[in-house]
Amino acid sequence: MTATIARTRTRPKLGWWFDLVLVAAFAGLTALLINGHLLTFDQRVADWAFAHQPGPAYWTARVFNYLGQGGQVLTPVALILTVWLWWRTRSIRAIYPFVAAYVLLYLTIGPLKIWADRAAPSFSGPDKTIMFNPYADGSRAMSYPSGHMGNTLVWYAVIALLAAALLRRPLRRWETYALRVAPVVIVFCTTVYLGFHWITDSIAGVFLGLFLARLLVRIPFDKIPPASIRPAEFRATRPPASRA
């Protein structure tokens, strides 16, 4: 496992300065929305999307939008790959990327959604575009930032890392695009088109999700102990049985 991850990990392009730009962009967009900017833009994009949803286009978008479903699709896929890698390597390090992704998303996207208290475009109450909407509650008030985009960027980064470790080689360029670029574009377009999130929710989700994904792939999983717990090693460390 150590050698596999060490050989197949791909460091994020650009440096930490780009991560700071992403955080600043997220903070700036959040400040604009809190102060009432871009709300008309959000509403116009949502109105256009709702007015252009013929049956075939709508259901096609619904199907492709599942590429960004964390609990229903991405988490199970990542878990299957994690178990497969653990079975092959018998190393506890195989579970580290999955756990790291889960913790990062749990500590960021969820709390931010609760804090922002923004309704989704489908909300029928008043002031539905504003942040801190007192009329929205429950899941209808958890639109900002987009969990679809955060899940897509982070979980596909994990899937790419696990896939490279299982293949025992770095991913080729087309494989990287297929796993880490194409799903992001598809989920962004379908999420906005279906009215699941305002377009600024999705943009914020891209900023935050990309930052988290870059942070995730920077973690040196191959250097975090313990390396492995193999049955033979376990038997070797057991104390000899006493002879009565």
Secondary structure as UniProt FT lines:
FT   HELIX           2..8
FT   HELIX           16..34
FT   TURN            35..38
FT   HELIX           39..51
FT   HELIX           55..65
FT   HELIX           66..68
FT   HELIX           70..74
FT   HELIX           75..89
FT   HELIX           92..95
FT   HELIX           96..116
FT   TURN            121..122
FT   TURN            128..129
FT   TURN            134..135
FT   HELIX           138..141
FT   HELIX           147..167
FT   HELIX           173..180
FT   HELIX           182..194
FT   HELIX           199..218
FT   HELIX           221..223
FT   HELIX           231..237
//
